[in-house]
């Protein structure tokens, strides 16, 4: 048992290092994208997305809401329900 455990852990380390060498590691050159990495060139938000994002905001929409025109597919808390109770000023959590 004393010999078996170090041999198995050594083999596991060798196998893990050979697998990780095939895929580019993030953080080595954070200012550069790997060659052939996919890029988004256009995002299409349909009417349903806008209705959901503008839940609880009345018309005429304030100028500060126009950031939605440039909103990509990344996460923003503006598009998701927040806290319940008295803090739910946009009525996301209706009963």
N, CA, C and O of each residue as an XYZ file, in Angstrom:
380
protein
N       0.816     -1.189      0.000
C       0.000      0.000      0.000
C       0.860      1.252      0.000
O       0.510      2.237     -0.651
N       1.986      1.235      0.723
C       2.854      2.407      0.786
C       3.493      2.698     -0.564
O       3.761      3.858     -0.878
N       3.736      1.698     -1.346
C       4.345      1.886     -2.660
C       3.269      2.207     -3.700
O       3.509      2.986     -4.623
N       2.115      1.624     -3.553
C       1.042      1.778     -4.534
C       0.545      3.222     -4.623
O       0.324      3.724     -5.725
N       0.367      3.890     -3.502
C      -0.166      5.248     -3.486
C       0.760      6.249     -4.183
O       0.271      7.032     -4.997
N       2.063      6.268     -3.912
C       2.930      7.209     -4.641
C       2.997      6.925     -6.143
O       3.085      7.856     -6.943
N       2.955      5.663     -6.527
C       3.001      5.324     -7.954
C       1.732      5.818     -8.644
O       1.799      6.402     -9.726
N       0.579      5.585     -8.023
C      -0.687      6.043     -8.617
C      -0.752      7.560     -8.698
O      -1.202      8.103     -9.707
N      -0.313      8.248     -7.659
C      -0.363      9.709     -7.696
C       0.607     10.261     -8.733
O       0.304     11.263     -9.379
N       1.756      9.636     -8.906
C       2.699     10.061     -9.940
C       2.142      9.861    -11.337
O       2.309     10.720    -12.203
N       1.483      8.735    -11.564
C       0.881      8.488    -12.874
C      -0.251      9.476    -13.151
O      -0.422      9.926    -14.284
N      -1.012      9.809    -12.134
C      -2.099     10.771    -12.284
C      -1.556     12.159    -12.622
O      -2.135     12.865    -13.447
N      -0.465     12.549    -12.000
C       0.141     13.854    -12.288
C       0.668     13.905    -13.714
O       0.520     14.926    -14.386
N       1.273     12.839    -14.184
C       1.776     12.802    -15.557
C       0.631     12.862    -16.564
O       0.730     13.550    -17.580
N      -0.445     12.151    -16.286
C      -1.594     12.160    -17.193
C      -2.241     13.536    -17.228
O      -2.641     13.997    -18.296
N      -2.352     14.191    -16.099
C      -2.975     15.517    -16.042
C      -2.121     16.552    -16.762
O      -2.663     17.439    -17.421
N      -0.807     16.461    -16.652
C       0.054     17.443    -17.313
C       0.027     17.274    -18.827
O       0.128     18.264    -19.552
N      -0.105     16.051    -19.320
C      -0.153     15.857    -20.768
C      -1.478     16.335    -21.348
O      -1.509     16.809    -22.484
N      -2.556     16.224    -20.610
C      -3.861     16.693    -21.083
C      -3.910     18.211    -21.083
O      -4.414     18.804    -22.037
N      -3.403     18.852    -20.047
C      -3.473     20.307    -19.960
C      -2.528     20.988    -20.940
O      -2.725     22.162    -21.252
N      -1.528     20.305    -21.425
C      -0.592     20.907    -22.368
C      -1.216     21.109    -23.743
O      -0.716     21.918    -24.524
N      -2.294     20.395    -24.059
C      -2.921     20.497    -25.371
C      -3.860     21.694    -25.490
O      -4.141     22.137    -26.604
N      -4.343     22.219    -24.392
C      -5.323     23.307    -24.421
C      -4.668     24.584    -23.893
O      -3.939     24.531    -22.902
N      -4.914     25.738    -24.538
C      -4.282     26.971    -24.052
C      -4.781     27.340    -22.655
O      -5.973     27.244    -22.364
N      -3.869     27.753    -21.816
C      -4.192     28.100    -20.444
C      -4.484     29.584    -20.340
O      -3.704     30.407    -20.819
N      -5.590     29.928    -19.724
C      -5.935     31.337    -19.531
C      -5.047     31.928    -18.448
O      -4.687     31.246    -17.489
N      -4.699     33.181    -18.603
C      -3.929     33.871    -17.588
C      -2.469     34.047    -17.935
O      -1.794     34.871    -17.319
N      -1.950     33.296    -18.909
C      -0.549     33.467    -19.284
C      -0.374     34.773    -20.045
O       0.525     35.556    -19.740
N      -1.223     35.008    -21.029
C      -1.244     36.264    -21.783
C      -2.678     36.799    -21.772
O      -3.395     36.644    -22.760
N      -3.105     37.423    -20.675
C      -4.508     37.821    -20.591
C      -4.909     38.912    -21.576
O      -6.100     39.116    -21.812
N      -3.951     39.611    -22.151
C      -4.281     40.668    -23.112
C      -4.426     40.140    -24.532
O      -4.736     40.909    -25.441
N      -4.209     38.837    -24.744
C      -4.274     38.264    -26.086
C      -5.272     37.106    -26.105
O      -5.299     36.275    -25.197
N      -6.088     37.072    -27.153
C      -6.989     35.933    -27.345
C      -6.221     34.815    -28.042
O      -5.367     35.090    -28.886
N      -6.508     33.566    -27.706
C      -5.855     32.466    -28.409
C      -6.222     32.480    -29.893
O      -7.325     32.883    -30.262
N      -5.309     32.047    -30.724
C      -5.574     31.992    -32.165
C      -6.742     31.052    -32.427
O      -6.779     29.937    -31.905
N      -7.686     31.499    -33.226
C      -8.846     30.686    -33.557
C      -9.961     30.726    -32.526
O     -10.946     30.000    -32.656
N      -9.823     31.563    -31.501
C     -10.885     31.665    -30.494
C     -12.106     32.340    -31.112
O     -11.960     33.280    -31.893
N     -13.300     31.877    -30.778
C     -14.503     32.476    -31.373
C     -14.726     33.903    -30.868
O     -14.382     34.237    -29.734
N     -15.300     34.723    -31.722
C     -15.628     36.099    -31.354
C     -17.073     36.392    -31.737
O     -17.585     35.857    -32.721
N     -17.715     37.235    -30.963
C     -19.064     37.684    -31.282
C     -18.959     38.988    -32.052
O     -18.293     39.925    -31.611
N     -19.604     39.047    -33.180
C     -19.568     40.281    -33.962
C     -20.917     40.981    -33.975
O     -21.003     42.141    -34.379
N     -21.989     40.290    -33.535
C     -23.314     40.876    -33.592
C     -24.227     40.158    -32.609
O     -24.179     38.933    -32.494
N     -25.055     40.915    -31.904
C     -26.024     40.354    -30.968
C     -27.404     40.845    -31.364
O     -27.603     42.040    -31.584
N     -28.350     39.936    -31.456
C     -29.708     40.291    -31.844
C     -30.641     40.062    -30.663
O     -30.865     38.922    -30.255
N     -31.189     41.155    -30.109
C     -32.176     41.045    -29.038
C     -33.551     41.246    -29.648
O     -33.819     42.277    -30.265
N     -34.423     40.262    -29.475
C     -35.768     40.355    -30.044
C     -36.701     41.124    -29.104
O     -36.296     41.562    -28.026
N     -37.933     41.275    -29.526
C     -38.919     42.054    -28.768
C     -39.172     41.455    -27.386
O     -39.372     42.192    -26.421
N     -39.164     40.130    -27.282
C     -39.375     39.468    -25.992
C     -38.270     39.824    -25.010
O     -38.540     40.044    -23.829
N     -37.023     39.884    -25.485
C     -35.897     40.248    -24.624
C     -36.083     41.666    -24.091
O     -35.871     41.913    -22.904
N     -36.475     42.594    -24.957
C     -36.680     43.980    -24.526
C     -37.844     44.091    -23.538
O     -37.750     44.841    -22.566
N     -38.925     43.367    -23.765
C     -40.052     43.404    -22.832
C     -39.641     42.891    -21.461
O     -40.042     43.450    -20.440
N     -38.848     41.836    -21.434
C     -38.364     41.296    -20.171
C     -37.413     42.279    -19.495
O     -37.511     42.503    -18.288
N     -36.499     42.864    -20.254
C     -35.522     43.791    -19.682
C     -36.179     45.063    -19.159
O     -35.682     45.673    -18.212
N     -37.279     45.462    -19.763
C     -37.948     46.703    -19.366
C     -39.120     46.465    -18.413
O     -39.976     47.335    -18.257
N     -39.162     45.301    -17.781
C     -40.214     45.009    -16.808
C     -40.194     46.052    -15.697
O     -39.159     46.290    -15.075
N     -41.337     46.668    -15.453
C     -41.453     47.634    -14.366
C     -40.974     49.032    -14.698
O     -41.025     49.910    -13.837
N     -40.512     49.272    -15.911
C     -40.072     50.602    -16.325
C     -41.169     51.181    -17.204
O     -41.543     50.582    -18.212
N     -41.680     52.337    -16.828
C     -42.800     52.910    -17.578
C     -42.307     53.835    -18.684
O     -41.220     54.407    -18.612
N     -43.143     53.958    -19.705
C     -42.833     54.857    -20.818
C     -43.239     56.271    -20.450
O     -44.186     56.430    -19.679
N     -42.602     57.276    -20.935
C     -41.456     57.238    -21.840
C     -40.215     56.773    -21.079
O     -39.975     57.177    -19.941
N     -39.440     55.921    -21.730
C     -38.264     55.356    -21.089
C     -37.223     56.439    -20.850
O     -36.954     57.250    -21.736
N     -36.635     56.458    -19.657
C     -35.594     57.449    -19.388
C     -34.363     57.206    -20.258
O     -34.094     56.080    -20.676
N     -33.640     58.258    -20.515
C     -32.439     58.174    -21.357
C     -31.427     57.183    -20.776
O     -30.663     56.573    -21.525
N     -31.413     57.021    -19.471
C     -30.452     56.116    -18.828
C     -30.697     54.650    -19.178
O     -29.823     53.812    -18.955
N     -31.868     54.327    -19.721
C     -32.195     52.950    -20.100
C     -31.661     52.615    -21.488
O     -31.677     51.449    -21.883
N     -31.203     53.584    -22.215
C     -30.740     53.344    -23.589
C     -29.484     52.475    -23.655
O     -29.067     52.074    -24.742
N     -28.881     52.184    -22.506
C     -27.725     51.285    -22.515
C     -28.108     49.900    -23.024
O     -27.243     49.132    -23.443
N     -29.398     49.578    -22.990
C     -29.842     48.268    -23.478
C     -29.559     48.088    -24.963
O     -29.422     46.958    -25.432
N     -29.471     49.177    -25.704
C     -29.155     49.088    -27.134
C     -27.761     48.515    -27.370
O     -27.505     47.914    -28.413
N     -26.869     48.696    -26.413
C     -25.488     48.209    -26.539
C     -25.208     47.020    -25.631
O     -24.056     46.615    -25.475
N     -26.243     46.465    -25.039
C     -26.076     45.343    -24.125
C     -25.775     44.077    -24.912
O     -26.529     43.696    -25.807
N     -24.678     43.434    -24.575
C     -24.324     42.174    -25.225
C     -24.999     41.004    -24.533
O     -26.016     41.174    -23.859
N     -24.437     39.825    -24.699
C     -24.991     38.623    -24.072
C     -24.378     38.332    -22.713
O     -24.545     37.233    -22.184
N     -23.678     39.289    -22.144
C     -23.099     39.090    -20.830
C     -24.169     39.315    -19.762
O     -25.241     39.852    -20.039
N     -23.854     38.891    -18.536
C     -24.809     39.010    -17.435
C     -24.902     40.456    -16.972
O     -23.892     41.151    -16.857
N     -26.116     40.894    -16.712
C     -26.361     42.176    -16.066
C     -27.516     41.981    -15.093
O     -28.509     41.348    -15.452
N     -27.420     42.499    -13.885
C     -28.511     42.311    -12.932
C     -29.781     43.052    -13.328
O     -30.838     42.808    -12.748
N     -29.700     43.945    -14.296
C     -30.871     44.697    -14.728
C     -31.901     43.800    -15.408
O     -33.087     44.131    -15.420
N     -31.479     42.690    -15.967
C     -32.373     41.791    -16.704
C     -32.928     40.654    -15.864
O     -33.638     39.797    -16.390
N     -32.625     40.625    -14.575
C     -33.023     39.511    -13.724
C     -33.704     40.021    -12.461
O     -33.383     41.109    -11.983
N     -34.640     39.251    -11.916
C     -35.293     39.667    -10.676
C     -34.288     39.796     -9.543
O     -33.350     39.006     -9.431
N     -34.493     40.783     -8.722
C     -33.620     40.999     -7.573
C     -34.296     40.550     -6.289
O     -34.878     39.468     -6.223
N     -34.212     41.390     -5.278
C     -34.764     41.061     -3.970
C     -36.285     41.157     -3.978
O     -36.880     41.818     -4.830
N     -36.888     40.493     -3.026
C     -38.346     40.505     -2.903
C     -38.782     41.557     -1.885
O     -37.964     42.284     -1.322
N     -40.075     41.612     -1.671
C     -40.620     42.481     -0.636
C     -40.577     43.951     -1.000
O     -40.813     44.310     -2.153
N     -40.282     44.800     -0.040
C     -40.320     46.238     -0.311
C     -39.222     46.695     -1.272
O     -39.272     47.824     -1.763
N     -38.248     45.858     -1.548
C     -37.151     46.234     -2.437
C     -37.454     45.946     -3.901
O     -36.679     46.328     -4.778
N     -38.561     45.283     -4.173
C     -38.923     44.900     -5.540
C     -39.675     46.050     -6.213
O     -40.888     45.972     -6.403
N     -38.962     47.106     -6.569
C     -39.618     48.305     -7.107
C     -40.081     48.122     -8.546
O     -40.875     48.925     -9.037
N     -39.608     47.092     -9.233
C     -40.025     46.852    -10.617
C     -41.064     45.739    -10.725
O     -41.437     45.350    -11.832
N     -41.529     45.229     -9.602
C     -42.572     44.191     -9.546
C     -42.213     42.926    -10.319
O     -43.049     42.370    -11.031
N     -40.984     42.479    -10.179
C     -40.581     41.218    -10.795
C     -41.258     40.042    -10.102
O     -41.588     39.044    -10.742
N     -41.462     40.163     -8.794
C     -41.987     39.048     -7.994
C     -43.471     39.246     -7.713
O     -43.884     39.230     -6.553
N     -44.268     39.429     -8.740
C     -45.717     39.599     -8.559
C     -46.349     38.293     -8.115
O     -45.891     37.215     -8.497
N     -47.392     38.383     -7.315
C     -48.124     37.170     -6.891
C     -49.280     36.906     -7.804
O     -50.010     35.934     -7.609
